[in-house]
Amino acid sequence: MTQLELFQKTMAHEYTGHFLFGCSFIPETLTQFRKRYNLPEDVSFEKRFGAYEPWMVSLTPPGDIPQSERDFSRYFKDIEIPSNAFINGHGVLEIPGSLFHFTRYISPLRNITSVEECWSFPFEDHYGWSDEGMAQRVEEAHKNGKVAMGWAGHQYETAWQIRGYEQFLMDMIAEPAIPIYILGRIHDQVLKRFIALAKAGVDVIQSGDDVATQRSLIMNPETWRRFIKPLQKELYDVARAINPNVKIWYHSDGDISDILPELVEIGVDILNPVQPECMDLGWVKREFGKHIVFDGTIGTQTTMPFGSPDEVRKTIAENKKLYGYDGALIFSPTHVLEPDVPPENIMAFFEECAKEG
């Protein structure tokens, strides 16, 4: 059975005894794992373990965007920028920290006081981006038995990074015109990606936002319903109007129990990462298992870094019975694997996920 066929069975909630599985690493973890098991750089995890490796599909940016059109330097004239810092594609200054890949964000719109000050900000614009070759890549993926997938981007996360975390949450209460405008500009670009991916015929469109802490939503559910839910719903509705068969993959860390019924209502098909440290996975399966596929369930705050290889295997075997009895489960750790995850636990993850039954 190809990965595409297994994906189709998974989405249809048809148990086969096999599960899609995969994980992502930061470079230090990957190097550590390859060295421990003598895996050459040119050996993929799909070839070695049968891991899930969808073919990614995306728009192509034009190569001649004048740098002056997206000059963010004026937003950081009041601070001294370290030599190792960089400004990302959204105009956010990232200052590397002392712990691996983590950086500190300095938001370009942190000092504004009115929505009018947002109008001149050079938000990302997909004008001139090309969809050439996207449909052909989907066709090629399917010919090779692979799933075609596209990442459409964040909305809330990108918005608060541009404005500032606390400022954005405060704006939602005190200055709603600011978050409405920022979210709207970002939504325009995410919607363009959704439309292009749906037209290309991908199997899955990925999106989502971290809208929860370990205990609850970051904001009041009513605030989420006002500012974020309508944008998500439009993305899904537009994509499905173009391609009724496309599946929606939604990510949020934390406990999103309060909005889970509404995510199902607006059309989420695959929920990631279904974090076991802060969500009742049994409750989620009982209440929503008929509607969604789990992608995740293996804790990166518990099992992967702190369990033994046997405990990793036991957790996976139990999850197959508890949450995969209907086939609607894709195995993955709930976040990128950090260097505190022993290579032996990663090997246990791959080997146990690959077992039939």
Secondary structure, DSSP 8 states (H G I E B T S, - for coil): --HHHHHHHHHTT---S---B---B-HHHHHHHHHHTT--TT--HHHHH-----EE---B--S---GGGG--GGGGTTS---TT-EE-TTS-EEEE-SSTT-EEEE-TTTT--SGGGGTTS-----TT-B-TTHHHHHHHHHHTT--EEEEEE-SHHHHHHHH-HHHHHHHHHH-THHHHHHHHHHHHHHHHHHHHHHHHT-SEEEEE---B-SSSBSS-HHHHHHHTHHHHHHHHHHHHHH-TT-EEEEE--S--GGGHHHHHHHT--EEE---TTTS-HHHHHHHHTTT-EEEEEE-TTTHHHHS-HHHHHHHHHHHHHHH-TTS-EEEEESS-B-TTS-HHHHHHHHHHHHS--
